[in-house]
Amino acid sequence: MSDVFAEGAELARGYRVVSHLSRARTLDAYAVWSDERDCLCVAKVLRPEKLDDRSARRRLRTEGRLVERLSHPHIVRAYELIERPHPVLVLEALTGETLAYTIEERATRLPAAEIAALGLHLCSAIAYVHRHGILHLDLKPSNVVGERGQAKLIDFSIARPPGRARGSLGTRVYMAPEQSGGGELTEATDVWGIGGVLYETAAGCRFDGEPLRRRRRLQFAAAVEACLEPDPKARPSVAELSATLDGYA
């Protein structure tokens, strides 16, 4: 792409581009070298044609201010939010692979104990986020990174407080029914997200309505299936799910 910063370019003061990592609808992600920290970081910036998009600027600033408040072993760490002249969110560089990559590339499914441990890590992170009055709303394998035996949750770009959905927020194939239908978003919406991640990790395919126990015999399959109940009130709480998985991790 001709409109990305070249290697060595100064993305922001004290941050030099190492490589362009990815491009989303409104954002670019770069690997950058921090002169102050003397280490590799990741920087999220607006795409060049989105620099004057007030809504995109606001979303990136909101994400940055949120992640700066969060300090948890299973959540990517924010180092700095540069607000002017254009927002730049600087994050720790994770060296592991995404769960989506692991699911796609592994010849065999992850062992049951590792899936249960993954669930515990996600429950821990999401419970912490909920205590800060925020829902993640975009739980999916590509937003989970394995880092030295720890699951790390990334991408808080659509995170927001509970309330009625305004439009369609999230990745459609991973949305809870109330999320895709413009309903009330609650902590149960993220429980659906955890269930979807665990289902795909265990089965090797996205949840399509088929009970997990028909795809793979796992003792905690019923707990994962309960997360994917269409009625949010029928789903377990994060604490209940964590307690169930704890016995299998």
Backbone bond lengths (Angstrom), bond angles and torsions (degrees), N, CA, C in turn:
res aa  C-N    CA-C-N  psi(-1)  N-CA   C-N-CA  omega(-1)  CA-C   N-CA-C  phi
1 M - - - 1.473 - - 1.518 109.24 -
2 S 1.311 116.50 131.01 1.458 120.73 -174.26 1.517 113.33 -79.78
3 D 1.324 118.36 -14.15 1.464 120.14 -174.81 1.526 113.00 -102.12
4 V 1.336 117.93 17.59 1.461 120.05 176.93 1.525 108.90 -98.16
5 F 1.331 115.45 157.19 1.458 120.30 178.12 1.530 109.64 -67.79
6 A 1.325 115.80 138.61 1.455 121.13 -179.55 1.528 110.48 -80.89
7 E 1.317 115.86 159.00 1.458 120.85 176.29 1.528 110.00 -55.50
8 G 1.322 116.57 132.70 1.452 121.70 -179.94 1.508 114.77 91.94
9 A 1.337 117.63 -13.83 1.466 120.48 179.34 1.522 109.92 -68.44
10 E 1.326 116.87 148.47 1.457 121.30 177.81 1.522 108.63 -85.63
11 L 1.324 115.97 109.26 1.462 121.14 -178.92 1.522 110.41 -73.96
12 A 1.306 115.81 -40.44 1.460 124.50 173.59 1.520 105.48 -152.91
13 R 1.310 116.83 167.01 1.456 119.26 -176.43 1.532 110.93 -57.93
14 G 1.326 115.87 122.62 1.456 121.22 179.42 1.511 114.67 87.02
15 Y 1.350 117.59 3.05 1.472 121.15 -179.31 1.525 109.35 -129.00
16 R 1.339 116.12 116.39 1.457 121.95 -179.55 1.524 110.36 -109.59
17 V 1.325 116.11 138.52 1.458 121.99 -176.09 1.527 110.79 -69.19
18 V 1.315 115.51 130.36 1.466 122.19 171.52 1.526 109.18 -98.49
19 S 1.333 116.12 -46.14 1.465 119.87 177.77 1.525 109.66 -163.49
20 H 1.317 115.26 158.21 1.463 121.73 172.96 1.523 107.51 -87.53
21 L 1.323 116.55 127.89 1.465 120.45 -174.51 1.523 113.12 -95.75
22 S 1.328 116.75 -47.65 1.465 118.64 -174.00 1.517 110.13 -162.75
23 R 1.319 115.27 163.80 1.468 121.83 176.93 1.515 108.92 -132.18
24 A 1.333 116.05 128.87 1.456 122.80 174.75 1.532 108.39 -110.85
25 R 1.329 115.42 -170.46 1.470 119.74 -174.28 1.523 112.10 -60.18
26 T 1.322 117.35 -39.82 1.468 120.27 -178.47 1.523 113.43 -123.73
27 L 1.336 117.65 -8.80 1.463 120.37 -171.01 1.525 112.78 -125.19
28 D 1.324 114.53 152.76 1.462 122.46 167.60 1.525 107.71 -115.00
29 A 1.327 116.56 146.78 1.463 121.68 174.29 1.528 108.45 -117.92
30 Y 1.326 115.83 133.57 1.451 122.16 -179.43 1.522 110.54 -125.36
31 A 1.332 115.50 146.84 1.458 120.20 162.86 1.517 105.91 -83.87
32 V 1.336 117.10 127.75 1.461 121.13 -176.91 1.530 109.56 -131.31
33 W 1.324 115.46 153.40 1.459 120.34 175.41 1.513 108.71 -99.43
34 S 1.335 115.69 127.02 1.456 121.57 178.64 1.520 109.32 -92.54
35 D 1.335 116.72 117.64 1.465 120.30 177.71 1.526 110.59 -65.80
36 E 1.330 116.74 -39.42 1.461 120.28 -177.60 1.526 111.55 -66.08
37 R 1.333 116.69 -45.04 1.468 121.16 -176.27 1.520 112.79 -89.43
38 D 1.335 116.38 -14.93 1.458 122.12 -178.72 1.528 110.58 56.53
39 C 1.344 114.77 47.66 1.462 119.87 179.99 1.520 109.90 -156.16
40 L 1.316 114.49 168.21 1.456 121.79 177.60 1.527 109.85 -79.90
41 C 1.323 116.84 138.94 1.466 123.30 176.91 1.522 108.27 -133.42
42 V 1.310 116.00 175.57 1.459 122.71 172.40 1.524 108.03 -117.60
43 A 1.320 116.49 134.86 1.460 120.89 179.05 1.528 109.59 -120.64
44 K 1.334 115.38 130.66 1.464 121.28 173.91 1.524 107.79 -103.52
45 V 1.331 115.51 126.98 1.466 120.97 -178.22 1.525 108.77 -136.19
46 L 1.317 115.71 164.08 1.455 120.07 176.40 1.523 110.11 -73.18
47 R 1.307 116.21 143.64 1.458 119.66 171.82 1.521 109.29 -60.43
48 P 1.337 118.90 151.04 1.473 120.62 -175.56 1.523 113.96 -53.53
49 E 1.325 117.21 -39.52 1.472 118.96 -177.86 1.521 112.78 -79.00
50 K 1.358 116.69 -3.85 1.465 120.85 -179.90 1.536 112.58 -106.58
51 L 1.326 117.34 6.85 1.459 120.10 -175.72 1.528 112.61 -61.31
52 D 1.323 117.02 -29.43 1.464 120.77 -179.63 1.525 112.77 -99.29
53 D 1.332 116.13 8.43 1.466 121.08 178.54 1.530 108.50 -81.87
54 R 1.325 116.95 103.87 1.467 121.19 -174.67 1.518 111.52 -62.46
55 S 1.332 116.81 -37.22 1.460 120.21 -179.89 1.527 110.85 -66.32
56 A 1.333 117.40 -42.87 1.461 121.20 179.32 1.520 110.65 -65.52
57 R 1.327 117.62 -40.57 1.468 120.76 177.31 1.525 110.68 -61.30
58 R 1.333 115.50 -43.45 1.465 120.07 -178.80 1.524 111.05 -63.72
59 R 1.336 117.03 -41.75 1.471 120.38 -178.89 1.526 111.13 -63.91
60 L 1.337 117.13 -42.22 1.459 119.35 -179.15 1.528 110.42 -67.84
61 R 1.329 116.99 -40.22 1.470 119.32 177.18 1.524 110.95 -64.48
62 T 1.318 116.57 -40.65 1.470 120.17 179.44 1.519 110.35 -63.16
63 E 1.346 116.81 -44.12 1.464 120.06 177.79 1.522 110.49 -61.00
64 G 1.330 116.64 -44.38 1.450 120.10 -178.49 1.517 112.73 -62.26
65 R 1.325 116.90 -44.43 1.464 120.37 -179.62 1.521 111.11 -65.16
66 L 1.345 116.16 -34.58 1.452 119.44 178.24 1.529 110.79 -68.20
67 V 1.332 117.12 -52.29 1.458 120.05 -174.87 1.529 110.84 -65.37
68 E 1.328 117.44 -30.27 1.460 120.13 175.82 1.528 111.69 -61.86
69 R 1.352 117.02 -28.57 1.463 121.69 -179.84 1.524 112.32 -79.34
70 L 1.323 116.86 -19.43 1.453 120.79 -172.44 1.528 111.12 -93.45
71 S 1.300 116.52 134.40 1.461 121.66 176.96 1.514 107.94 -139.62
72 H 1.321 115.86 100.30 1.457 120.96 -172.66 1.526 108.83 -151.43
73 P 1.335 118.76 140.61 1.469 120.67 -176.48 1.520 114.56 -64.09
74 H 1.337 117.96 -17.81 1.469 120.06 -179.49 1.526 112.32 -110.41
75 I 1.327 117.06 23.28 1.464 122.82 176.86 1.521 108.12 -131.54
76 V 1.332 116.81 134.23 1.456 120.59 178.73 1.531 109.33 -56.37
77 R 1.324 115.81 141.43 1.461 121.01 -174.92 1.522 110.79 -93.38
78 A 1.328 116.40 134.94 1.460 121.72 174.79 1.522 108.85 -93.71
79 Y 1.336 116.57 132.52 1.458 121.28 177.58 1.525 111.93 -92.68
80 E 1.343 115.27 -38.75 1.461 117.02 -172.29 1.526 109.92 -165.42
81 L 1.330 115.86 144.94 1.462 122.11 169.86 1.519 107.17 -117.00
82 I 1.313 115.93 112.50 1.466 121.81 174.92 1.525 106.84 -91.31
83 E 1.299 118.04 122.02 1.470 120.74 -172.47 1.521 114.31 -98.32
84 R 1.323 118.53 -23.35 1.461 120.88 -175.57 1.532 109.88 -129.82
85 P 1.356 117.81 146.16 1.459 126.36 -1.96 1.528 113.53 -75.63
86 H 1.342 116.34 -23.51 1.454 121.72 175.94 1.524 108.33 -130.90
87 P 1.328 118.13 146.82 1.468 119.37 -175.97 1.526 113.00 -66.71
88 V 1.329 114.65 136.75 1.462 122.73 174.03 1.520 106.70 -133.57
89 L 1.323 116.94 120.61 1.459 121.79 178.67 1.520 108.73 -102.08
90 V 1.337 116.29 118.11 1.464 121.78 -177.64 1.529 108.76 -102.67
91 L 1.317 115.89 125.34 1.463 123.07 -175.69 1.522 110.41 -123.56
92 E 1.326 115.51 162.42 1.461 118.98 173.02 1.527 109.49 -64.76
93 A 1.319 115.37 147.04 1.460 120.63 177.33 1.525 109.01 -88.75
94 L 1.315 116.80 119.86 1.461 121.82 177.91 1.523 108.84 -93.95
95 T 1.317 116.33 132.91 1.459 120.23 -174.15 1.526 112.86 -97.07
96 G 1.349 117.43 -7.88 1.460 120.11 -178.89 1.521 112.00 -80.74
97 E 1.317 115.02 -178.99 1.465 120.59 179.83 1.513 110.18 -100.04
98 T 1.323 116.49 156.23 1.458 119.41 176.89 1.525 109.97 -71.14
99 L 1.304 115.03 155.77 1.461 119.77 176.87 1.525 110.11 -62.91
100 A 1.326 117.47 -33.05 1.473 120.57 177.69 1.526 110.37 -60.01
101 Y 1.330 116.72 -41.99 1.463 120.86 178.70 1.525 110.37 -65.65
102 T 1.331 116.01 -42.99 1.464 120.04 179.97 1.520 111.22 -60.32
103 I 1.334 116.21 -45.63 1.468 120.88 -179.56 1.526 110.85 -61.58
104 E 1.331 115.64 -41.07 1.469 119.90 -176.34 1.527 112.28 -73.04
105 E 1.330 116.75 -36.84 1.456 119.90 -170.35 1.528 114.54 -93.48
106 R 1.346 117.82 -23.28 1.469 118.92 -177.99 1.528 111.06 -69.82
107 A 1.317 115.44 137.47 1.466 119.78 178.22 1.524 111.12 -73.85
108 T 1.339 116.26 -26.84 1.465 120.93 178.94 1.528 108.54 -127.09
109 R 1.330 115.41 160.07 1.467 120.28 179.27 1.519 110.53 -72.69
110 L 1.311 117.00 154.89 1.456 121.60 176.95 1.527 110.46 -61.26
111 P 1.325 118.57 146.19 1.467 120.62 176.15 1.526 110.95 -60.99
112 A 1.326 115.03 153.71 1.458 121.06 -176.98 1.530 112.16 -57.05
113 A 1.327 117.48 -42.05 1.468 120.47 -178.32 1.524 111.16 -62.90
114 E 1.334 117.19 -36.60 1.467 120.31 179.12 1.522 111.06 -70.56
115 I 1.329 117.03 -35.83 1.465 119.95 177.27 1.527 109.78 -66.43
116 A 1.328 116.37 -41.78 1.466 120.06 177.92 1.524 110.38 -63.20
117 A 1.332 117.22 -40.69 1.466 120.61 178.09 1.526 110.91 -64.56
118 L 1.319 116.84 -41.04 1.462 121.12 174.59 1.521 110.29 -56.37
119 G 1.334 115.83 -45.60 1.465 119.97 178.95 1.518 112.22 -60.58
120 L 1.330 116.63 -40.14 1.457 120.39 178.08 1.528 111.07 -63.51
121 H 1.315 117.41 -42.15 1.461 120.79 178.77 1.528 110.79 -62.03
122 L 1.345 116.41 -44.08 1.462 120.08 179.80 1.527 110.86 -66.43
123 C 1.322 116.92 -41.50 1.470 120.13 178.23 1.524 110.36 -61.27
124 S 1.327 116.95 -41.77 1.454 121.07 179.78 1.522 110.75 -61.83
125 A 1.336 116.54 -46.33 1.463 120.68 -179.36 1.525 111.75 -65.76
126 I 1.330 116.34 -45.00 1.463 119.97 -176.46 1.526 111.39 -70.05
127 A 1.318 117.90 -38.01 1.469 119.82 176.57 1.525 110.04 -60.67
128 Y 1.323 116.86 -39.94 1.464 121.70 178.22 1.526 110.62 -64.21
129 V 1.326 116.43 -45.05 1.468 120.50 178.41 1.524 110.52 -61.29
130 H 1.329 116.05 -42.32 1.464 120.00 179.42 1.526 111.60 -63.16
131 R 1.321 116.85 -35.63 1.466 119.05 178.11 1.530 111.89 -66.44
132 H 1.317 116.24 -18.80 1.456 120.93 174.13 1.533 111.96 -91.70
133 G 1.337 115.56 9.31 1.466 120.23 175.34 1.511 114.91 76.05
134 I 1.339 117.06 25.00 1.460 121.94 -174.89 1.526 110.51 -127.57
135 L 1.332 116.25 146.01 1.465 123.15 170.18 1.532 108.54 -106.60
136 H 1.327 117.72 141.50 1.465 120.71 179.16 1.519 111.09 -75.83
137 L 1.326 117.33 -52.53 1.469 125.35 171.95 1.530 115.38 72.10
138 D 1.329 118.89 6.33 1.464 119.17 177.13 1.526 110.40 -142.96
139 L 1.335 115.15 48.31 1.458 120.53 178.62 1.527 109.35 -77.86
140 K 1.324 114.75 122.23 1.464 121.77 -179.98 1.518 107.40 -162.58
141 P 1.331 118.57 160.36 1.469 120.32 -175.98 1.523 114.95 -57.27
142 S 1.329 118.08 -31.79 1.467 119.47 -179.55 1.522 112.40 -74.07
143 N 1.332 117.84 -11.01 1.461 121.80 177.11 1.527 112.62 -103.13
144 V 1.331 115.77 15.78 1.466 121.44 175.62 1.525 107.57 -124.61
145 V 1.328 116.56 126.93 1.461 121.61 -179.12 1.520 108.74 -117.24
146 G 1.336 116.16 132.65 1.455 121.04 174.87 1.518 109.79 -85.50
147 E 1.317 117.13 123.75 1.463 121.87 -175.22 1.522 109.53 -135.31
148 R 1.350 116.89 100.69 1.466 122.36 178.18 1.528 111.82 53.81
149 G 1.317 115.48 47.83 1.456 120.74 177.24 1.510 114.98 81.74
150 Q 1.332 116.98 3.04 1.459 121.56 -179.97 1.523 109.47 -116.21
151 A 1.337 116.47 139.41 1.460 120.34 172.79 1.518 108.33 -85.96
152 K 1.346 116.60 133.14 1.461 122.29 179.17 1.526 108.87 -120.82
153 L 1.316 115.79 127.47 1.454 121.95 -179.92 1.521 109.52 -89.56
154 I 1.330 116.53 132.85 1.462 121.38 -179.26 1.529 109.95 -124.59
155 D 1.324 115.74 174.96 1.464 125.84 172.31 1.529 113.12 62.74
156 F 1.316 114.32 90.46 1.458 121.69 176.44 1.531 110.59 -106.53
157 S 1.328 116.59 30.39 1.463 120.77 -172.38 1.525 113.60 -67.72
158 I 1.336 118.81 -24.26 1.476 119.26 178.35 1.521 111.35 -116.33
159 A 1.332 117.80 10.21 1.465 120.99 179.40 1.524 109.85 -61.12
160 R 1.327 115.96 142.38 1.462 120.79 -178.83 1.520 110.22 -164.22
161 P 1.336 117.88 167.66 1.463 120.10 178.43 1.524 111.48 -66.46
162 P 1.339 117.66 160.50 1.464 120.98 174.89 1.532 111.00 -58.10
163 G 1.307 115.31 154.40 1.466 120.33 179.24 1.511 109.88 153.32
164 R 1.310 115.92 179.39 1.464 119.89 -178.87 1.520 110.32 -70.57
165 A 1.321 115.26 137.34 1.462 120.90 179.62 1.520 110.17 -67.52
166 R 1.317 115.43 134.67 1.465 120.80 174.49 1.525 107.57 -108.60
167 G 1.316 115.25 99.10 1.454 119.60 -173.98 1.517 110.37 81.29
168 S 1.322 114.99 -168.79 1.463 121.26 -177.04 1.519 109.28 -99.09
169 L 1.331 117.29 110.24 1.459 122.70 -177.86 1.521 109.98 -109.48
170 G 1.312 116.82 129.03 1.448 119.34 176.38 1.514 112.36 116.74
171 T 1.324 115.42 -171.27 1.456 123.02 177.83 1.521 107.78 -97.20
172 R 1.316 117.26 115.11 1.466 121.45 -165.71 1.525 113.58 -50.98
173 V 1.326 118.38 -43.65 1.466 119.30 -174.75 1.524 112.37 -71.89
174 Y 1.340 117.67 -8.95 1.463 120.39 179.35 1.529 112.20 -113.87
175 M 1.317 117.77 5.21 1.460 120.29 -175.65 1.522 112.38 -75.45
176 A 1.332 115.67 143.36 1.457 121.12 168.36 1.522 108.70 -68.97
177 P 1.341 118.60 155.32 1.471 120.07 -178.57 1.522 113.12 -54.00
178 E 1.331 117.84 -41.29 1.464 119.64 -178.53 1.530 111.78 -70.44
179 Q 1.313 115.65 -22.42 1.459 120.18 179.52 1.521 110.52 -76.53
180 S 1.311 116.11 -44.76 1.467 119.54 -179.71 1.520 111.87 -76.30
181 G 1.337 116.68 -21.97 1.462 120.21 -178.19 1.509 114.91 -96.96
182 G 1.342 117.45 7.85 1.450 119.99 178.17 1.513 113.48 71.51
183 G 1.335 116.98 29.94 1.466 121.14 -178.21 1.516 112.17 -91.02
184 E 1.327 115.29 -162.55 1.457 122.15 -179.07 1.532 109.82 -80.82
185 L 1.318 115.94 124.74 1.458 121.48 179.63 1.521 108.98 -93.61
186 T 1.328 116.37 125.12 1.453 122.28 -178.18 1.526 109.09 -133.88
187 E 1.330 116.09 -176.82 1.461 119.85 176.50 1.526 111.09 -59.01
188 A 1.330 116.98 -28.23 1.466 120.73 178.47 1.525 112.00 -64.35
189 T 1.334 116.93 -23.98 1.465 120.02 177.51 1.521 110.49 -64.88
190 D 1.323 116.87 -40.85 1.464 120.26 176.60 1.525 111.91 -72.51
191 V 1.340 117.47 -28.16 1.468 120.14 174.46 1.526 109.34 -61.78
192 W 1.331 116.19 -42.66 1.465 120.10 174.33 1.530 109.35 -56.07
193 G 1.337 117.18 -44.19 1.457 121.13 -179.12 1.516 112.20 -60.81
194 I 1.337 116.90 -43.46 1.469 119.73 177.16 1.520 109.86 -61.82
195 G 1.329 116.54 -44.44 1.457 120.41 178.85 1.515 112.21 -59.36
196 G 1.333 116.41 -41.19 1.460 120.20 179.01 1.517 112.57 -63.47
197 V 1.331 116.66 -40.07 1.463 121.05 178.51 1.528 110.43 -65.53
198 L 1.338 116.66 -45.50 1.471 119.74 -178.89 1.532 111.11 -66.76
199 Y 1.321 116.14 -38.98 1.474 120.04 178.34 1.536 109.84 -59.45
200 E 1.334 116.57 -50.06 1.466 119.72 -177.12 1.526 111.53 -65.29
201 T 1.341 116.54 -36.66 1.459 120.18 178.49 1.521 110.88 -64.93
202 A 1.324 116.19 -40.52 1.463 120.58 -177.89 1.523 112.59 -76.65
203 A 1.338 116.42 -40.52 1.466 120.52 -172.76 1.519 113.41 -94.32
204 G 1.327 117.03 -21.97 1.458 119.83 -177.31 1.504 113.71 82.93
205 C 1.331 117.51 8.20 1.463 122.24 178.25 1.526 108.76 -148.57
206 R 1.318 117.15 158.75 1.463 120.95 179.81 1.521 110.72 -68.72
207 F 1.323 115.48 153.92 1.454 121.35 177.99 1.521 109.82 -63.38
208 D 1.332 115.80 127.08 1.469 121.23 -179.05 1.525 111.74 -128.09
209 G 1.322 116.48 17.90 1.460 120.80 -178.09 1.511 113.56 99.74
210 E 1.324 117.28 -15.69 1.463 121.38 179.20 1.534 109.56 -75.91
211 P 1.323 118.91 127.67 1.479 119.73 177.24 1.519 111.84 -56.49
212 L 1.326 116.38 139.78 1.455 121.02 -178.32 1.515 111.21 -60.20
213 R 1.331 118.01 -37.11 1.466 120.67 -175.68 1.527 111.69 -63.93
214 R 1.340 118.20 -19.95 1.467 120.63 175.90 1.523 111.72 -79.83
215 R 1.314 116.52 -19.89 1.460 120.52 -179.99 1.526 111.93 -96.72
216 R 1.343 115.17 -31.48 1.466 118.70 -178.59 1.517 108.90 -157.53
217 R 1.321 115.75 135.87 1.465 120.40 -179.16 1.523 109.18 -83.97
218 L 1.320 115.35 105.16 1.459 122.24 177.39 1.519 108.33 -129.49
219 Q 1.324 116.35 139.15 1.465 119.27 -178.33 1.523 112.27 -64.77
220 F 1.324 116.63 -27.91 1.467 119.46 -179.44 1.533 112.81 -100.86
221 A 1.337 116.51 17.95 1.472 120.43 -179.72 1.521 111.24 -58.92
222 A 1.332 116.87 -38.87 1.473 119.78 -178.87 1.521 111.35 -62.89
223 A 1.331 117.34 -34.64 1.462 120.57 178.82 1.528 110.87 -66.44
224 V 1.335 116.30 -39.88 1.465 120.28 177.76 1.528 109.99 -66.75
225 E 1.324 116.51 -43.24 1.465 120.56 178.99 1.530 111.41 -61.23
226 A 1.332 116.73 -36.48 1.466 120.37 -179.91 1.524 111.05 -64.06
227 C 1.336 117.21 -32.05 1.462 120.33 177.29 1.527 111.98 -64.61
228 L 1.330 115.70 -24.48 1.460 121.15 -174.01 1.526 112.57 -101.85
229 E 1.335 116.14 21.15 1.464 120.44 174.08 1.535 109.31 -66.58
230 P 1.327 118.50 136.02 1.473 120.16 179.34 1.527 112.95 -59.96
231 D 1.329 116.94 -35.19 1.458 121.42 179.60 1.524 109.21 -83.32
232 P 1.347 118.73 116.16 1.466 120.30 -178.85 1.521 113.45 -55.87
233 K 1.328 117.50 -33.02 1.464 121.23 -177.87 1.526 111.94 -69.53
234 A 1.334 117.15 -19.31 1.466 120.82 -179.39 1.533 112.19 -86.90
235 R 1.325 117.50 -8.81 1.455 120.61 -179.31 1.523 110.94 -81.66
236 P 1.322 118.03 151.98 1.468 119.66 175.67 1.520 110.29 -70.15
237 S 1.317 116.14 160.54 1.458 119.72 171.07 1.524 108.53 -75.24
238 V 1.323 116.76 167.20 1.458 120.31 176.74 1.528 110.19 -59.91
239 A 1.335 116.57 -41.74 1.470 120.67 -179.80 1.524 111.27 -64.02
240 E 1.328 117.74 -40.64 1.463 121.20 179.12 1.519 111.26 -65.37
241 L 1.327 116.16 -42.33 1.463 120.04 178.21 1.526 110.82 -63.63
242 S 1.327 115.87 -43.48 1.462 120.57 179.03 1.530 111.30 -60.11
243 A 1.321 116.77 -42.98 1.460 120.53 -179.12 1.538 110.92 -63.65
244 T 1.325 116.35 -37.90 1.472 119.98 179.01 1.531 110.57 -67.35
245 L 1.337 116.95 -46.37 1.462 120.95 -177.39 1.518 112.21 -68.16
246 D 1.329 116.68 -27.45 1.466 120.71 -176.16 1.521 111.38 -59.01
247 G 1.309 116.71 -31.95 1.456 119.86 -178.77 1.519 113.74 -73.93
248 Y 1.330 117.61 -12.02 1.462 121.19 -176.30 1.521 113.11 -114.30
249 A 1.336 117.85 -9.54 1.468 120.90 -174.60 1.529 110.23 -76.16
